[in-house]
Structure formats: structure tokens, C-alpha cells
Amino acid sequence: MAKFMDVHEGFVGVTAEQLAAAHEADLAIEGEEGVHFERAWLDPESGKVFCLSTGPSKEAVMRVHEKAGHPTTEVYELPIEV
Amino acid sequence: MAKFMDVHEGFVGVTAEQLAAAHEADLAIEGEEGVHFERAWLDPESGKVFCLSTGPSKEAVMRVHEKAGHPTTEVYELPIEV
């Protein structure tokens, strides 16, 4: 299992409820890909979302987000953390 | 206190020890600005670093990183998380 950060753009003005709904959509299907989305942080001013996850590959993370309706291609594997 | 994610580029090939040293440099001076860097994640392949912090403002976060020798202007305030 590896750790990943993915980044979304365009979430300007999104509310806490809307972010929670998007996160729930990931959680509902993530098991199919062996992924788990641990946390998501939103800056509603810039529209950036950062999602921290664990899973087998970047592609698996991307597939969950795509199936959940919020695709991104910006995914980074994070082998090092402090 | 607000929460922030900042992003650095150019850390290609950086090691765990080097990331820890950079993080320690932040921790050593962050108190001057009322900032605390909670966590940093590195993708040594792309060179991206993501730092999660709390503090009074984006500018305070930027000042700590600049004084510690690894400036960035890419800082996002994160009022919403799940």
C-alpha cells in the first residue's frame, strides 16, 4: 500500500456539505479498487481540494475519483513524510 | 487559527533525512510567527512537497518557510475538511 495526495481544481464556493457528499461518493466505491480516502481539505476561494489516500497505485486512486464523478489526473505518490 | 496547505516544487530526489532536516528548520522558528507545521509529504519523483500547517495567515506560513530557506508562494487556506 502506498500513500497519495491528489489535487482537484474548480471547487470554488463549494460548501462543507458538498465536500462531504463528494467524499462519501468516494468512500462508497473505493473498496472496489483497494483505495481508502483518509481526508480531504478544501480552499473554497481558490477552488483547490487536496485528498490524502492509501491504495495500490495512482491509477486506482484516479479510477475511484473518476467513477465518483470528480476526476483528476494530478496524483502524487508520497513515499516520504515527516 | 486557520489551517493551510502549502506546496513546494523542485524537491526531486530528496531523501527522508533531507525532508526531516527541512521540517526541523521550520519547527525551530515557526513559533515566532505563531505557525505550526504538522506534517509534510514528499513525492521525490515529481519533486512536490505538501505541508499542512496551522497559523494566523498565509503570509505567516510563507515567512516561516522563507526564513527556513525553502520559500513558496503557493499556500491555500483550508476552512473546510472531511
Backbone of each chain as nested JSON, in Angstrom:
{
  "chains": [
    {"id": "A", "residues": [
      {"number": 1, "name": "MET", "atoms": {"N": [0.837, -1.199, 0.0], "CA": [0.0, 0.0, 0.0], "C": [0.874, 1.252, 0.0]}},
      {"number": 2, "name": "ALA", "atoms": {"N": [0.505, 2.189, -0.799], "CA": [1.227, 3.458, -0.848], "C": [0.272, 4.579, -0.44]}},
      {"number": 3, "name": "LYS", "atoms": {"N": [0.871, 5.738, -0.182], "CA": [0.083, 6.91, 0.186], "C": [0.107, 7.895, -0.982]}},
      {"number": 4, "name": "PHE", "atoms": {"N": [-0.988, 8.607, -1.15], "CA": [-1.112, 9.537, -2.275], "C": [-1.763, 10.853, -1.84]}},
      {"number": 5, "name": "MET", "atoms": {"N": [-1.359, 11.924, -2.532], "CA": [-2.085, 13.193, -2.442], "C": [-2.582, 13.488, -3.844]}},
      {"number": 6, "name": "ASP", "atoms": {"N": [-3.867, 13.751, -3.975], "CA": [-4.343, 14.222, -5.273], "C": [-4.958, 15.591, -5.104]}},
      {"number": 7, "name": "VAL", "atoms": {"N": [-4.958, 16.315, -6.218], "CA": [-5.353, 17.714, -6.212], "C": [-6.446, 17.927, -7.255]}},
      {"number": 8, "name": "HIS", "atoms": {"N": [-7.502, 18.608, -6.837], "CA": [-8.599, 18.983, -7.74], "C": [-8.658, 20.498, -7.823]}},
      {"number": 9, "name": "GLU", "atoms": {"N": [-9.132, 20.987, -8.961], "CA": [-9.364, 22.418, -9.126], "C": [-10.831, 22.645, -9.484]}},
      {"number": 10, "name": "GLY", "atoms": {"N": [-11.272, 23.875, -9.308], "CA": [-12.613, 24.225, -9.766], "C": [-13.695, 24.115, -8.703]}},
      {"number": 11, "name": "PHE", "atoms": {"N": [-13.302, 23.855, -7.452], "CA": [-14.292, 23.732, -6.377], "C": [-14.542, 25.078, -5.677]}},
      {"number": 12, "name": "VAL", "atoms": {"N": [-14.569, 26.14, -6.472], "CA": [-14.784, 27.48, -5.912], "C": [-16.188, 27.573, -5.307]}},
      {"number": 13, "name": "GLY", "atoms": {"N": [-16.261, 28.032, -4.076], "CA": [-17.547, 28.257, -3.438], "C": [-18.247, 27.01, -2.932]}},
      {"number": 14, "name": "VAL", "atoms": {"N": [-17.557, 25.859, -3.042], "CA": [-18.167, 24.605, -2.577], "C": [-18.295, 24.632, -1.049]}},
      {"number": 15, "name": "THR", "atoms": {"N": [-19.395, 24.069, -0.552], "CA": [-19.67, 24.086, 0.893], "C": [-19.144, 22.824, 1.565]}},
      {"number": 16, "name": "ALA", "atoms": {"N": [-19.147, 22.856, 2.894], "CA": [-18.746, 21.682, 3.671], "C": [-19.649, 20.49, 3.35]}},
      {"number": 17, "name": "GLU", "atoms": {"N": [-20.951, 20.756, 3.183], "CA": [-21.895, 19.675, 2.879], "C": [-21.598, 19.071, 1.517]}},
      {"number": 18, "name": "GLN", "atoms": {"N": [-21.279, 19.917, 0.553], "CA": [-20.972, 19.416, -0.799], "C": [-19.668, 18.627, -0.809]}},
      {"number": 19, "name": "LEU", "atoms": {"N": [-18.666, 19.094, -0.047], "CA": [-17.415, 18.346, 0.033], "C": [-17.657, 16.991, 0.7]}},
      {"number": 20, "name": "ALA", "atoms": {"N": [-18.461, 16.988, 1.762], "CA": [-18.767, 15.733, 2.454], "C": [-19.47, 14.763, 1.507]}},
      {"number": 21, "name": "ALA", "atoms": {"N": [-20.38, 15.277, 0.684], "CA": [-21.1, 14.42, -0.265], "C": [-20.146, 13.826, -1.297]}},
      {"number": 22, "name": "ALA", "atoms": {"N": [-19.203, 14.635, -1.779], "CA": [-18.212, 14.148, -2.75], "C": [-17.331, 13.077, -2.103]}},
      {"number": 23, "name": "HIS", "atoms": {"N": [-16.935, 13.305, -0.86], "CA": [-16.099, 12.349, -0.133], "C": [-16.867, 11.039, 0.091]}},
      {"number": 24, "name": "GLU", "atoms": {"N": [-18.134, 11.156, 0.44], "CA": [-18.965, 9.948, 0.643], "C": [-19.074, 9.143, -0.651]}},
      {"number": 25, "name": "ALA", "atoms": {"N": [-19.148, 9.845, -1.774], "CA": [-19.224, 9.152, -3.067], "C": [-17.949, 8.35, -3.323]}},
      {"number": 26, "name": "ASP", "atoms": {"N": [-16.804, 8.884, -2.897], "CA": [-15.55, 8.121, -2.996], "C": [-15.587, 6.91, -2.059]}},
      {"number": 27, "name": "LEU", "atoms": {"N": [-15.976, 7.153, -0.811], "CA": [-15.957, 6.08, 0.19], "C": [-16.871, 4.918, -0.22]}},
      {"number": 28, "name": "ALA", "atoms": {"N": [-17.963, 5.256, -0.905], "CA": [-18.943, 4.234, -1.275], "C": [-18.379, 3.215, -2.261]}},
      {"number": 29, "name": "ILE", "atoms": {"N": [-17.378, 3.619, -3.062], "CA": [-16.881, 2.727, -4.123], "C": [-15.396, 2.427, -4.016]}},
      {"number": 30, "name": "GLU", "atoms": {"N": [-14.692, 3.056, -3.074], "CA": [-13.24, 2.922, -3.021], "C": [-12.777, 1.482, -2.809]}},
      {"number": 31, "name": "GLY", "atoms": {"N": [-13.606, 0.681, -2.132], "CA": [-13.223, -0.703, -1.83], "C": [-12.983, -1.537, -3.076]}},
      {"number": 32, "name": "GLU", "atoms": {"N": [-13.684, -1.191, -4.154], "CA": [-13.516, -1.923, -5.432], "C": [-12.076, -1.847, -5.941]}},
      {"number": 33, "name": "GLU", "atoms": {"N": [-11.413, -0.761, -5.575], "CA": [-10.056, -0.52, -6.077], "C": [-8.997, -0.699, -4.985]}},
      {"number": 34, "name": "GLY", "atoms": {"N": [-9.413, -1.07, -3.786], "CA": [-8.45, -1.225, -2.694], "C": [-7.878, 0.101, -2.203]}},
      {"number": 35, "name": "VAL", "atoms": {"N": [-8.649, 1.183, -2.438], "CA": [-8.221, 2.534, -2.059], "C": [-8.974, 2.95, -0.795]}},
      {"number": 36, "name": "HIS", "atoms": {"N": [-8.342, 3.799, 0.024], "CA": [-9.093, 4.458, 1.098], "C": [-8.743, 5.94, 1.13]}},
      {"number": 37, "name": "PHE", "atoms": {"N": [-9.769, 6.77, 1.01], "CA": [-9.581, 8.219, 1.128], "C": [-9.685, 8.616, 2.595]}},
      {"number": 38, "name": "GLU", "atoms": {"N": [-8.542, 9.057, 3.131], "CA": [-8.478, 9.355, 4.566], "C": [-9.029, 10.732, 4.899]}},
      {"number": 39, "name": "ARG", "atoms": {"N": [-8.701, 11.714, 4.062], "CA": [-9.019, 13.083, 4.41], "C": [-9.072, 13.919, 3.14]}},
      {"number": 40, "name": "ALA", "atoms": {"N": [-9.887, 14.965, 3.166], "CA": [-9.898, 15.928, 2.062], "C": [-10.005, 17.325, 2.655]}},
      {"number": 41, "name": "TRP", "atoms": {"N": [-9.231, 18.253, 2.083], "CA": [-9.222, 19.642, 2.542], "C": [-9.584, 20.539, 1.365]}},
      {"number": 42, "name": "LEU", "atoms": {"N": [-10.396, 21.544, 1.615], "CA": [-10.886, 22.434, 0.557], "C": [-10.568, 23.886, 0.863]}},
      {"number": 43, "name": "ASP", "atoms": {"N": [-10.062, 24.562, -0.16], "CA": [-9.963, 26.026, -0.156], "C": [-11.04, 26.536, -1.105]}},
      {"number": 44, "name": "PRO", "atoms": {"N": [-12.193, 26.949, -0.586], "CA": [-13.292, 27.349, -1.482], "C": [-13.015, 28.652, -2.22]}},
      {"number": 45, "name": "GLU", "atoms": {"N": [-11.993, 29.388, -1.817], "CA": [-11.663, 30.64, -2.502], "C": [-10.935, 30.344, -3.819]}},
      {"number": 46, "name": "SER", "atoms": {"N": [-9.903, 29.487, -3.75], "CA": [-9.17, 29.138, -4.974], "C": [-9.821, 27.971, -5.708]}},
      {"number": 47, "name": "GLY", "atoms": {"N": [-10.651, 27.197, -4.983], "CA": [-11.271, 26.026, -5.58], "C": [-10.42, 24.775, -5.548]}},
      {"number": 48, "name": "LYS", "atoms": {"N": [-9.318, 24.807, -4.783], "CA": [-8.427, 23.635, -4.703], "C": [-8.927, 22.659, -3.648]}},
      {"number": 49, "name": "VAL", "atoms": {"N": [-8.862, 21.376, -3.964], "CA": [-9.108, 20.31, -2.992], "C": [-7.893, 19.396, -2.984]}},
      {"number": 50, "name": "PHE", "atoms": {"N": [-7.45, 19.026, -1.794], "CA": [-6.357, 18.071, -1.591], "C": [-6.931, 16.845, -0.898]}},
      {"number": 51, "name": "CYS", "atoms": {"N": [-6.72, 15.677, -1.497], "CA": [-7.213, 14.421, -0.924], "C": [-6.028, 13.528, -0.577]}},
      {"number": 52, "name": "LEU", "atoms": {"N": [-6.007, 13.037, 0.64], "CA": [-4.977, 12.103, 1.095], "C": [-5.584, 10.708, 1.106]}},
      {"number": 53, "name": "SER", "atoms": {"N": [-4.876, 9.774, 0.473], "CA": [-5.424, 8.419, 0.377], "C": [-4.325, 7.377, 0.487]}},
      {"number": 54, "name": "THR", "atoms": {"N": [-4.749, 6.14, 0.694], "CA": [-3.849, 4.991, 0.565], "C": [-4.445, 4.078, -0.499]}},
      {"number": 55, "name": "GLY", "atoms": {"N": [-3.565, 3.348, -1.162], "CA": [-4.057, 2.452, -2.202], "C": [-2.915, 1.793, -2.937]}},
      {"number": 56, "name": "PRO", "atoms": {"N": [-3.252, 0.961, -3.924], "CA": [-2.229, 0.204, -4.636], "C": [-1.496, 0.999, -5.718]}},
      {"number": 57, "name": "SER", "atoms": {"N": [-2.1, 2.05, -6.253], "CA": [-1.474, 2.786, -7.367], "C": [-2.186, 4.119, -7.595]}},
      {"number": 58, "name": "LYS", "atoms": {"N": [-1.476, 5.022, -8.292], "CA": [-2.097, 6.293, -8.711], "C": [-3.336, 6.042, -9.558]}},
      {"number": 59, "name": "GLU", "atoms": {"N": [-3.215, 5.043, -10.444], "CA": [-4.312, 4.773, -11.372], "C": [-5.569, 4.34, -10.614]}},
      {"number": 60, "name": "ALA", "atoms": {"N": [-5.388, 3.556, -9.543], "CA": [-6.54, 3.13, -8.738], "C": [-7.205, 4.338, -8.087]}},
      {"number": 61, "name": "VAL", "atoms": {"N": [-6.392, 5.261, -7.564], "CA": [-6.932, 6.485, -6.961], "C": [-7.723, 7.272, -8.009]}},
      {"number": 62, "name": "MET", "atoms": {"N": [-7.149, 7.398, -9.204], "CA": [-7.807, 8.157, -10.274], "C": [-9.12, 7.492, -10.692]}},
      {"number": 63, "name": "ARG", "atoms": {"N": [-9.123, 6.161, -10.736], "CA": [-10.357, 5.465, -11.142], "C": [-11.489, 5.709, -10.139]}},
      {"number": 64, "name": "VAL", "atoms": {"N": [-11.18, 5.683, -8.842], "CA": [-12.234, 5.93, -7.848], "C": [-12.801, 7.337, -8.024]}},
      {"number": 65, "name": "HIS", "atoms": {"N": [-11.912, 8.324, -8.127], "CA": [-12.387, 9.707, -8.279], "C": [-13.199, 9.873, -9.569]}},
      {"number": 66, "name": "GLU", "atoms": {"N": [-12.752, 9.214, -10.622], "CA": [-13.475, 9.342, -11.895], "C": [-14.871, 8.73, -11.791]}},
      {"number": 67, "name": "LYS", "atoms": {"N": [-14.94, 7.523, -11.227], "CA": [-16.249, 6.864, -11.086], "C": [-17.169, 7.653, -10.158]}},
      {"number": 68, "name": "ALA", "atoms": {"N": [-16.587, 8.339, -9.185], "CA": [-17.389, 9.108, -8.22], "C": [-17.82, 10.458, -8.8]}},
      {"number": 69, "name": "GLY", "atoms": {"N": [-17.317, 10.778, -9.991], "CA": [-17.792, 11.992, -10.665], "C": [-16.91, 13.213, -10.524]}},
      {"number": 70, "name": "HIS", "atoms": {"N": [-15.718, 13.046, -9.944], "CA": [-14.807, 14.2, -9.827], "C": [-13.388, 13.76, -10.191]}},
      {"number": 71, "name": "PRO", "atoms": {"N": [-13.162, 13.53, -11.485], "CA": [-11.86, 13.044, -11.948], "C": [-10.746, 14.065, -11.761]}},
      {"number": 72, "name": "THR", "atoms": {"N": [-9.54, 13.547, -11.567], "CA": [-8.34, 14.386, -11.628], "C": [-7.199, 13.523, -12.144]}},
      {"number": 73, "name": "THR", "atoms": {"N": [-6.254, 14.181, -12.812], "CA": [-5.057, 13.453, -13.244], "C": [-3.86, 13.852, -12.397]}},
      {"number": 74, "name": "GLU", "atoms": {"N": [-4.075, 14.756, -11.434], "CA": [-2.955, 15.247, -10.618], "C": [-2.873, 14.44, -9.319]}},
      {"number": 75, "name": "VAL", "atoms": {"N": [-2.112, 13.357, -9.358], "CA": [-1.966, 12.459, -8.205], "C": [-0.484, 12.244, -7.962]}},
      {"number": 76, "name": "TYR", "atoms": {"N": [-0.067, 12.387, -6.713], "CA": [1.339, 12.234, -6.333], "C": [1.482, 11.104, -5.333]}},
      {"number": 77, "name": "GLU", "atoms": {"N": [2.442, 10.221, -5.575], "CA": [2.745, 9.186, -4.593], "C": [3.677, 9.78, -3.548]}},
      {"number": 78, "name": "LEU", "atoms": {"N": [3.454, 9.438, -2.287], "CA": [4.144, 10.09, -1.17], "C": [4.902, 9.065, -0.33]}},
      {"number": 79, "name": "PRO", "atoms": {"N": [6.036, 8.574, -0.815], "CA": [6.766, 7.569, -0.043], "C": [7.446, 8.127, 1.198]}},
      {"number": 80, "name": "ILE", "atoms": {"N": [7.573, 9.465, 1.286], "CA": [8.318, 10.078, 2.386], "C": [7.433, 11.093, 3.096]}},
      {"number": 81, "name": "GLU", "atoms": {"N": [7.377, 10.991, 4.434], "CA": [6.642, 12.012, 5.187], "C": [7.295, 12.249, 6.536]}},
      {"number": 82, "name": "VAL", "atoms": {"N": [7.07, 13.433, 7.038], "CA": [7.551, 13.761, 8.389], "C": [6.388, 14.354, 9.159]}}
    ]},
    {"id": "B", "residues": [
      {"number": 1, "name": "MET", "atoms": {"N": [-7.057, 30.744, 14.628], "CA": [-6.097, 29.899, 13.914], "C": [-6.767, 29.248, 12.713]}},
      {"number": 2, "name": "ALA", "atoms": {"N": [-6.065, 29.273, 11.617], "CA": [-6.568, 28.635, 10.4], "C": [-5.628, 27.501, 10.013]}},
      {"number": 3, "name": "LYS", "atoms": {"N": [-6.107, 26.674, 9.085], "CA": [-5.3, 25.561, 8.587], "C": [-4.876, 25.888, 7.163]}},
      {"number": 4, "name": "PHE", "atoms": {"N": [-3.685, 25.435, 6.79], "CA": [-3.138, 25.728, 5.47], "C": [-2.457, 24.505, 4.866]}},
      {"number": 5, "name": "MET", "atoms": {"N": [-2.512, 24.439, 3.523], "CA": [-1.669, 23.502, 2.782], "C": [-0.781, 24.352, 1.896]}},
      {"number": 6, "name": "ASP", "atoms": {"N": [0.524, 24.122, 1.964], "CA": [1.389, 24.783, 1.0], "C": [2.115, 23.739, 0.179]}},
      {"number": 7, "name": "VAL", "atoms": {"N": [2.513, 24.171, -1.002], "CA": [3.074, 23.26, -1.989], "C": [4.423, 23.8, -2.441]}},
      {"number": 8, "name": "HIS", "atoms": {"N": [5.41, 22.908, -2.447], "CA": [6.75, 23.238, -2.952], "C": [7.031, 22.374, -4.172]}},
      {"number": 9, "name": "GLU", "atoms": {"N": [7.865, 22.909, -5.067], "CA": [8.318, 22.128, -6.219], "C": [9.841, 22.064, -6.209]}},
      {"number": 10, "name": "GLY", "atoms": {"N": [10.384, 21.129, -6.953], "CA": [11.833, 21.076, -7.127], "C": [12.562, 20.178, -6.15]}},
      {"number": 11, "name": "PHE", "atoms": {"N": [11.812, 19.4, -5.351], "CA": [12.452, 18.508, -4.377], "C": [12.682, 17.104, -4.972]}},
      {"number": 12, "name": "VAL", "atoms": {"N": [13.069, 17.079, -6.235], "CA": [13.302, 15.797, -6.918], "C": [14.489, 15.085, -6.264]}},
      {"number": 13, "name": "GLY", "atoms": {"N": [14.29, 13.823, -5.916], "CA": [15.374, 13.009, -5.377], "C": [15.733, 13.287, -3.928]}},
      {"number": 14, "name": "VAL", "atoms": {"N": [14.952, 14.166, -3.278], "CA": [15.237, 14.488, -1.869], "C": [14.948, 13.261, -1.001]}},
      {"number": 15, "name": "THR", "atoms": {"N": [15.784, 13.056, 0.013], "CA": [15.662, 11.88, 0.885], "C": [14.805, 12.19, 2.11]}},
      {"number": 16, "name": "ALA", "atoms": {"N": [14.457, 11.14, 2.83], "CA": [13.704, 11.297, 4.08], "C": [14.489, 12.152, 5.064]}},
      {"number": 17, "name": "GLU", "atoms": {"N": [15.806, 11.943, 5.127], "CA": [16.64, 12.707, 6.061], "C": [16.642, 14.194, 5.684]}},
      {"number": 18, "name": "GLN", "atoms": {"N": [16.723, 14.475, 4.401], "CA": [16.721, 15.868, 3.945], "C": [15.371, 16.536, 4.2]}},
      {"number": 19, "name": "LEU", "atoms": {"N": [14.285, 15.793, 3.988], "CA": [12.965, 16.36, 4.275], "C": [12.835, 16.622, 5.779]}},
      {"number": 20, "name": "ALA", "atoms": {"N": [13.314, 15.689, 6.589], "CA": [13.254, 15.871, 8.045], "C": [14.053, 17.105, 8.461]}},
      {"number": 21, "name": "ALA", "atoms": {"N": [15.217, 17.314, 7.847], "CA": [16.041, 18.485, 8.183], "C": [15.325, 19.782, 7.808]}},
      {"number": 22, "name": "ALA", "atoms": {"N": [14.667, 19.793, 6.647], "CA": [13.918, 20.981, 6.224], "C": [12.758, 21.245, 7.184]}},
      {"number": 23, "name": "HIS", "atoms": {"N": [12.084, 20.189, 7.584], "CA": [10.959, 20.316, 8.521], "C": [11.456, 20.825, 9.879]}},
      {"number": 24, "name": "GLU", "atoms": {"N": [12.593, 20.311, 10.318], "CA": [13.158, 20.777, 11.6], "C": [13.504, 22.266, 11.541]}},
      {"number": 25, "name": "ALA", "atoms": {"N": [13.97, 22.714, 10.379], "CA": [14.29, 24.135, 10.213], "C": [13.039, 25.005, 10.36]}},
      {"number": 26, "name": "ASP", "atoms": {"N": [11.906, 24.491, 9.87], "CA": [10.635, 25.198, 10.069], "C": [10.255, 25.2, 11.556]}},
      {"number": 27, "name": "LEU", "atoms": {"N": [10.331, 24.031, 12.169], "CA": [9.895, 23.892, 13.571], "C": [10.715, 24.797, 14.491]}},
      {"number": 28, "name": "ALA", "atoms": {"N": [11.987, 24.986, 14.147], "CA": [12.886, 25.769, 15.001], "C": [12.481, 27.233, 15.095]}},
      {"number": 29, "name": "ILE", "atoms": {"N": [11.793, 27.74, 14.056], "CA": [11.484, 29.179, 14.029], "C": [10.0, 29.488, 13.92]}},
      {"number": 30, "name": "GLU", "atoms": {"N": [9.165, 28.457, 13.767], "CA": [7.738, 28.694, 13.496], "C": [7.05, 29.471, 14.619]}},
      {"number": 31, "name": "GLY", "atoms": {"N": [7.549, 29.32, 15.851], "CA": [6.919, 29.984, 16.996], "C": [6.912, 31.497, 16.882]}},
      {"number": 32, "name": "GLU", "atoms": {"N": [7.915, 32.037, 16.213], "CA": [7.988, 33.496, 16.013], "C": [6.772, 34.036, 15.273]}},
      {"number": 33, "name": "GLU", "atoms": {"N": [6.183, 33.176, 14.443], "CA": [5.056, 33.606, 13.603], "C": [3.726, 33.009, 14.07]}},
      {"number": 34, "name": "GLY", "atoms": {"N": [3.76, 32.247, 15.154], "CA": [2.524, 31.617, 15.63], "C": [2.029, 30.512, 14.721]}},
      {"number": 35, "name": "VAL", "atoms": {"N": [2.964, 29.92, 13.953], "CA": [2.635, 28.865, 12.988], "C": [3.074, 27.515, 13.577]}},
      {"number": 36, "name": "HIS", "atoms": {"N": [2.357, 26.454, 13.211], "CA": [2.881, 25.114, 13.492], "C": [2.734, 24.233, 12.258]}},
      {"number": 37, "name": "PHE", "atoms": {"N": [3.853, 23.673, 11.814], "CA": [3.839, 22.73, 10.692], "C": [3.591, 21.334, 11.242]}},
      {"number": 38, "name": "GLU", "atoms": {"N": [2.418, 20.792, 10.895], "CA": [2.01, 19.499, 11.453], "C": [2.628, 18.326, 10.713]}},
      {"number": 39, "name": "ARG", "atoms": {"N": [2.702, 18.437, 9.377], "CA": [3.076, 17.282, 8.588], "C": [3.578, 17.755, 7.23]}},
      {"number": 40, "name": "ALA", "atoms": {"N": [4.483, 16.981, 6.652], "CA": [4.927, 17.257, 5.28], "C": [5.051, 15.926, 4.552]}},
      {"number": 41, "name": "TRP", "atoms": {"N": [4.605, 15.919, 3.304], "CA": [4.655, 14.719, 2.469], "C": [5.436, 15.042, 1.202]}},
      {"number": 42, "name": "LEU", "atoms": {"N": [6.276, 14.13, 0.78], "CA": [7.157, 14.343, -0.376], "C": [6.972, 13.263, -1.431]}},
      {"number": 43, "name": "ASP", "atoms": {"N": [6.852, 13.719, -2.674], "CA": [6.954, 12.837, -3.839], "C": [8.305, 13.118, -4.481]}},
      {"number": 44, "name": "PRO", "atoms": {"N": [9.332, 12.302, -4.2], "CA": [10.677, 12.611, -4.72], "C": [10.788, 12.433, -6.234]}},
      {"number": 45, "name": "GLU", "atoms": {"N": [9.791, 11.802, -6.847], "CA": [9.821, 11.622, -8.303], "C": [9.442, 12.931, -9.01]}},
      {"number": 46, "name": "SER", "atoms": {"N": [8.336, 13.542, -8.583], "CA": [7.924, 14.816, -9.202], "C": [8.592, 16.011, -8.526]}},
      {"number": 47, "name": "GLY", "atoms": {"N": [9.068, 15.788, -7.282], "CA": [9.668, 16.893, -6.531], "C": [8.681, 17.752, -5.765]}},
      {"number": 48, "name": "LYS", "atoms": {"N": [7.427, 17.291, -5.652], "CA": [6.395, 18.053, -4.938], "C": [6.448, 17.755, -3.447]}},
      {"number": 49, "name": "VAL", "atoms": {"N": [6.307, 18.794, -2.638], "CA": [6.128, 18.646, -1.19], "C": [4.84, 19.358, -0.798]}},
      {"number": 50, "name": "PHE", "atoms": {"N": [4.061, 18.708, 0.039], "CA": [2.83, 19.281, 0.601], "C": [3.02, 19.412, 2.101]}},
      {"number": 51, "name": "CYS", "atoms": {"N": [2.826, 20.632, 2.626], "CA": [2.967, 20.88, 4.062], "C": [1.629, 21.315, 4.638]}},
      {"number": 52, "name": "LEU", "atoms": {"N": [1.216, 20.657, 5.698], "CA": [-0.014, 21.013, 6.403], "C": [0.368, 21.774, 7.665]}},
      {"number": 53, "name": "SER", "atoms": {"N": [-0.257, 22.929, 7.849], "CA": [0.11, 23.756, 8.998], "C": [-1.116, 24.45, 9.579]}},
      {"number": 54, "name": "THR", "atoms": {"N": [-0.937, 24.984, 10.777], "CA": [-1.907, 25.906, 11.363], "C": [-1.18, 27.214, 11.633]}},
      {"number": 55, "name": "GLY", "atoms": {"N": [-1.929, 28.301, 11.588], "CA": [-1.298, 29.592, 11.832], "C": [-2.279, 30.723, 11.634]}},
      {"number": 56, "name": "PRO", "atoms": {"N": [-1.797, 31.95, 11.817], "CA": [-2.687, 33.109, 11.737], "C": [-2.992, 33.572, 10.314]}},
      {"number": 57, "name": "SER", "atoms": {"N": [-2.117, 33.265, 9.353], "CA": [-2.329, 33.772, 7.983], "C": [-1.403, 33.049, 7.009]}},
      {"number": 58, "name": "LYS", "atoms": {"N": [-1.76, 33.142, 5.724], "CA": [-0.895, 32.606, 4.654], "C": [0.477, 33.259, 4.713]}},
      {"number": 59, "name": "GLU", "atoms": {"N": [0.465, 34.569, 4.968], "CA": [1.731, 35.311, 4.954], "C": [2.662, 34.807, 6.055]}},
      {"number": 60, "name": "ALA", "atoms": {"N": [2.097, 34.476, 7.219], "CA": [2.919, 33.952, 8.317], "C": [3.543, 32.614, 7.917]}},
      {"number": 61, "name": "VAL", "atoms": {"N": [2.757, 31.758, 7.275], "CA": [3.275, 30.466, 6.801], "C": [4.414, 30.701, 5.803]}},
      {"number": 62, "name": "MET", "atoms": {"N": [4.2, 31.626, 4.878], "CA": [5.229, 31.921, 3.866], "C": [6.497, 32.468, 4.514]}},
      {"number": 63, "name": "ARG", "atoms": {"N": [6.339, 33.327, 5.523], "CA": [7.535, 33.897, 6.168], "C": [8.374, 32.811, 6.852]}},
      {"number": 64, "name": "VAL", "atoms": {"N": [7.725, 31.86, 7.518], "CA": [8.495, 30.786, 8.166], "C": [9.28, 29.989, 7.117]}},
      {"number": 65, "name": "HIS", "atoms": {"N": [8.587, 29.587, 6.057], "CA": [9.269, 28.799, 5.011], "C": [10.412, 29.598, 4.375]}},
      {"number": 66, "name": "GLU", "atoms": {"N": [10.185, 30.894, 4.183], "CA": [11.229, 31.709, 3.552], "C": [12.459, 31.814, 4.466]}},
      {"number": 67, "name": "LYS", "atoms": {"N": [12.2, 32.089, 5.746], "CA": [13.326, 32.201, 6.699], "C": [14.052, 30.873, 6.855]}},
      {"number": 68, "name": "ALA", "atoms": {"N": [13.331, 29.772, 6.707], "CA": [13.939, 28.442, 6.861], "C": [14.684, 28.014, 5.596]}},
      {"number": 69, "name": "GLY", "atoms": {"N": [14.574, 28.824, 4.532], "CA": [15.366, 28.535, 3.339], "C": [14.65, 27.8, 2.231]}},
      {"number": 70, "name": "HIS", "atoms": {"N": [13.33, 27.61, 2.375], "CA": [12.59, 26.943, 1.285], "C": [11.27, 27.671, 1.047]}},
      {"number": 71, "name": "PRO", "atoms": {"N": [11.394, 28.869, 0.435], "CA": [10.205, 29.695, 0.209], "C": [9.221, 29.082, -0.788]}},
      {"number": 72, "name": "THR", "atoms": {"N": [7.958, 29.402, -0.596], "CA": [6.941, 29.097, -1.606], "C": [5.88, 30.176, -1.539]}},
      {"number": 73, "name": "THR", "atoms": {"N": [5.243, 30.441, -2.679], "CA": [4.123, 31.379, -2.681], "C": [2.799, 30.643, -2.835]}},
      {"number": 74, "name": "GLU", "atoms": {"N": [2.879, 29.299, -2.934], "CA": [1.652, 28.52, -3.167], "C": [1.111, 28.011, -1.828]}},
      {"number": 75, "name": "VAL", "atoms": {"N": [0.251, 28.798, -1.22], "CA": [-0.323, 28.465, 0.092], "C": [-1.838, 28.605, -0.003]}},
      {"number": 76, "name": "TYR", "atoms": {"N": [-2.549, 27.592, 0.472], "CA": [-4.015, 27.589, 0.427], "C": [-4.578, 27.511, 1.833]}},
      {"number": 77, "name": "GLU", "atoms": {"N": [-5.537, 28.368, 2.127], "CA": [-6.233, 28.274, 3.404], "C": [-7.323, 27.211, 3.271]}},
      {"number": 78, "name": "LEU", "atoms": {"N": [-7.501, 26.411, 4.311], "CA": [-8.376, 25.232, 4.244], "C": [-9.463, 25.295, 5.313]}},
      {"number": 79, "name": "PRO", "atoms": {"N": [-10.476, 26.117, 5.112], "CA": [-11.507, 26.223, 6.14], "C": [-12.43, 25.02, 6.219]}},
      {"number": 80, "name": "ILE", "atoms": {"N": [-12.389, 24.153, 5.185], "CA": [-13.326, 23.017, 5.122], "C": [-12.532, 21.729, 4.957]}},
      {"number": 81, "name": "GLU", "atoms": {"N": [-12.844, 20.741, 5.805], "CA": [-12.212, 19.433, 5.637], "C": [-13.172, 18.329, 6.023]}},
      {"number": 82, "name": "VAL", "atoms": {"N": [-12.914, 17.169, 5.462], "CA": [-13.702, 15.97, 5.827], "C": [-12.719, 14.846, 6.08]}}
    ]}
  ]
}
